[in-house]
């Protein structure tokens, strides 16, 4: 990321909305915002393949069979909508996959969800990205991802429907056709 360019444009944004970027409360705002952007959009530096390699630590699973699924629920993430740069918040991700001889470390599942969310995103794409990364990292075609979240472009502006929630589901492999696996994500 080009931190200097971010600071320059944030200063310009402050001027454009009629603020004085040199007043006491705003002097360091361009630098603070640039630091925040580097943090919350860290995932833009990495491809899905990069994230899979970064968090792809697996362990042998001698007892895994085709009907056994690993499910992790209520992983909390946030992201930013690419349409309005608005916060997508109060998001929970449920991930399930069928191991094929290898299982991911549990913290790696949460880390994958977190890093994939640190991009300008659409919730639908975030689900597909997480499924793709889990599939590669765990070496399985069978992945399900359910995401439920609030979008400030709906809750804080526009229609201002504060109670609206968006749910998306992404299924690959056996999760596409098996309702019993899909229900594990509820």
C-alpha positions in Angstrom: 0.0 0.0 0.0 1.1 3.5 -0.7 0.7 5.2 2.8 1.8 8.6 1.6 -0.8 8.6 -1.2 -3.5 7.5 1.3 -2.5 10.4 3.7 -2.5 12.9 0.8 -6.0 11.9 -0.3 -7.4 11.8 3.2 -6.2 15.4 3.7 -7.9 16.3 0.4 -11.1 14.6 1.6 -11.1 16.6 4.8 -10.7 19.8 2.8 -13.4 18.7 0.3 -15.9 18.3 3.1 -15.1 21.8 4.4 -12.8 20.8 7.3 -9.5 22.4 8.2 -6.9 19.5 8.2 -4.5 21.7 10.1 -6.8 22.2 13.1 -5.8 20.5 16.3 -8.1 17.5 16.2 -7.4 16.7 12.6 -3.6 17.3 12.2 -2.8 13.6 12.6 -6.0 12.2 11.1 -4.5 11.5 7.6 -1.7 9.4 9.2 -4.1 7.6 11.6 -6.5 6.8 8.8 -3.7 5.5 6.6 -2.6 3.2 9.4 -6.2 2.0 9.9 -6.5 1.3 6.2 -3.3 -0.7 6.2 -4.6 -2.8 9.1 -8.2 -3.4 8.0 -7.4 -4.0 4.3 -4.3 -6.1 4.9 -5.8 -9.0 2.9 -5.6 -7.0 -0.3 -1.9 -7.9 -0.4 -2.6 -11.6 -0.7 -4.2 -13.9 -3.2 -6.4 -16.7 -2.0 -3.6 -19.1 -2.8 -1.2 -17.0 -0.6 -3.7 -17.1 2.3 -4.1 -20.9 1.9 -0.3 -21.3 2.0 0.0 -18.9 5.0 -2.6 -20.7 7.1 -2.5 -24.2 5.6 -1.1 -26.0 8.6 -2.7 -29.4 8.6 -2.5 -32.6 10.7 -3.0 -36.2 9.7 -6.4 -37.5 10.4 -6.4 -41.2 10.4 -10.0 -41.5 11.4 -11.6 -39.1 8.9 -14.2 -40.6 6.6 -16.4 -39.2 3.9 -19.3 -38.5 6.2 -17.4 -36.8 9.0 -17.3 -33.0 8.8 -15.4 -30.5 10.8 -17.5 -27.4 11.6 -16.5 -24.2 13.2 -19.2 -21.7 14.0 -19.6 -18.1 15.0 -16.2 -16.8 13.7 -16.5 -13.0 14.0 -15.2 -10.9 11.1 -15.8 -7.5 9.6 -15.1 -6.1 6.2 -15.7 -3.1 3.9 -18.2 -3.1 1.1 -16.6 -2.3 -2.2 -19.6 -0.2 -3.4 -19.7 2.4 -0.6 -16.5 1.6 1.4 -19.1 1.1 4.2 -18.5 -1.2 7.1 -19.9 -4.8 7.0 -20.1 -5.6 10.7 -21.5 -8.0 13.3 -20.6 -10.7 10.8 -20.4 -14.3 11.8 -19.0 -17.0 9.6 -19.7 -20.7 9.9 -17.4 -23.0 8.0 -17.6 -26.8 7.4 -15.4 -29.2 5.5 -15.0 -32.9 5.1 -11.3 -33.8 5.7 -9.6 -36.0 3.2 -6.9 -37.5 5.4 -5.8 -34.0 6.7 -7.4 -31.5 9.1 -6.6 -27.8 9.5 -5.6 -26.4 12.9 -8.7 -24.8 14.3 -7.2 -21.4 14.7 -6.2 -21.5 11.0 -9.9 -21.6 10.0 -10.6 -18.4 11.9 -7.4 -16.8 10.6 -8.4 -17.7 7.0 -11.8 -16.0 7.5 -10.2 -13.0 9.1 -7.6 -12.4 6.4 -10.1 -13.0 3.5 -12.4 -10.4 5.1 -9.6 -7.8 5.1 -10.3 -6.7 1.6 -12.9 -4.5 -0.1 -15.5 -7.1 -0.5 -19.0 -8.3 -1.4 -20.4 -10.7 1.2 -21.1 -13.2 -1.6 -17.5 -13.1 -2.8 -16.2 -13.4 0.8 -18.0 -16.7 1.1 -16.5 -18.0 -2.1 -13.0 -16.8 -1.2 -13.2 -18.5 2.2 -14.5 -21.7 0.6 -11.7 -21.7 -2.0 -9.0 -21.0 0.6 -10.3 -23.8 3.0 -10.5 -26.2 0.0 -6.9 -25.6 -1.0 -5.5 -25.5 2.6 -7.3 -28.6 3.7 -7.0 -30.5 0.4 -10.7 -31.2 0.1 -13.4 -30.2 -2.5 -16.1 -30.4 0.2 -16.6 -27.0 1.9 -19.6 -25.0 3.1 -19.6 -21.4 4.3 -22.5 -19.5 5.8 -22.1 -15.8 6.5 -24.6 -13.5 8.3 -23.9 -9.9 8.7 -25.0 -6.3 8.8 -24.1 -3.7 6.3 -23.8 -0.1 7.2 -24.7 0.9 3.7 -28.2 -0.5 4.6 -28.3 0.3 8.4 -26.6 3.7 8.7 -27.4 5.4 5.4 -29.8 5.0 2.5 -32.8 3.1 3.7 -31.5 3.1 7.3 -33.0 -0.3 8.1 -31.1 -1.0 11.3 -32.4 -4.5 11.8 -31.6 -5.9 8.3 -29.2 -8.8 8.1 -27.7 -10.4 5.0 -27.1 -14.2 4.8 -25.1 -15.9 2.1 -24.2 -19.5 1.7 -21.4 -21.0 -0.5 -21.3 -24.8 -1.1 -18.7 -26.8 -2.9 -18.4 -30.6 -3.4 -20.6 -32.7 -1.2 -22.1 -29.6 0.5 -23.8 -28.7 -2.8 -26.1 -31.7 -2.8 -26.3 -32.9 0.8 -28.9 -31.1 2.9 -27.5 -32.9 6.1 -24.2 -31.2 5.5 -25.8 -27.8 4.8 -27.8 -28.0 8.0 -24.5 -28.3 10.0 -23.9 -24.7 9.2 -27.1 -23.4 10.7 
